[in-house]
Amino acid sequence: MSMMKGKKVVLSADNLEISNYMEVAVLDHLGAVLESLNSCQCENCLYDILAIALNKLPPKYVVTRKGQLYTKINNLKNQFEVDIIAEIAQASAIVSRAPRHD
């Protein structure tokens, strides 16, 4: 079996971008959820909670025209909001049991 070799694909659409909706949505909810849980919000804990939550949530990549990501996000927000909040809360509990901050 041989490895396929080919040309590298270069995307050059100046007006399009690809983004992981989940990353933006988790960041959008992170502060409010952690505040309601009285969770540590130091930089280390925030990044650890973000990484854990994102690893549990399915990626949702969207292609949008530059600057229109938030319009797309608002359309998807209700569909995933409960899952996002639950994963942030679970990630916060995991990090609070073994925080890596000073």
Secondary structure, 3 states (H helix, E strand, C coil): CCCCCCCCCCCCCCCEEEEEHHHHHHHHHHHHHHHHCCCCCCHHHHHHHHHHHHHHCCCCEEEEECCCHHHHHHHHHHHHHHHHHHHHHHHHHHHHHCCCCC
